[in-house]
Structures are given as structure tokens and as C-alpha cells.
Amino acid sequence: MSGIVEDVSDANYKEFTDALAAVVAYGIASCEPCTQYDPILDETAAKFPQVKIGKAKMHVPGRCREIKKLHSFETYPTTHLFAKGKLLLTREGKLEAEELAALISDHLLK
């Protein structure tokens, strides 16, 4: 795996979430907590290179239409943890680095 935060869109969503371990953060450009979450995602991706970590930019026209049909979001950012295509966990709001690392360790690295 790469150890970087990948760009997630309709085009690669299924492949991305079908990975053994994946984290997707959904956000929009006008969201201050989303912007504050970016360095946390970068740090987490570097710490867990065996986990695919990606960001879905929900504000970009036409990029996440199918994702929006699959999930409804009341809060941005929202973070999903997936294992082999199965949604294991949803967390709303910006997570701190320690909390995200603990969730990954507890749910994805068993």
C-alpha cells in the first residue's frame, strides 16, 4: 500500500472500499473541520501504510454522485472504516489522530 491519502471518487470507490482495510473521510471545501482533518489523515496514512486511506471531496460537481446515493451525510467530515467492502464503523466530525489510530487498530488490524 502507499502510505498516502488517496483521492476517492465514484470511479474508484468500490475498488477502494473492497480493500482488506480502508478508511474514507468525506468532506467539503467550505468545512473548517474538514480542512483541519487533512494533516491528521496524512499522519495516519504514513503510520498505517497497510491501510488504504482516502478522502472523498463531496463538493466537487459530478465526482461523488454514486457515493451520495449510497450514504447520507448529516455532518462533515464523516469517516467510514471498511474491510473487504463491508462498512464497519461510522464516525461524524473531525477525529483526533490518536482516536483515528485507535479505531484503525481496533477494527481493521485484527
Summary of the structure (lengths in Angstrom):
residues: 110
radius of gyration: 12.5
end to end distance: 17.4
largest distance: 37.0
contacts: 330
relative contact order: 0.25
helix: 35%
strand: 26%
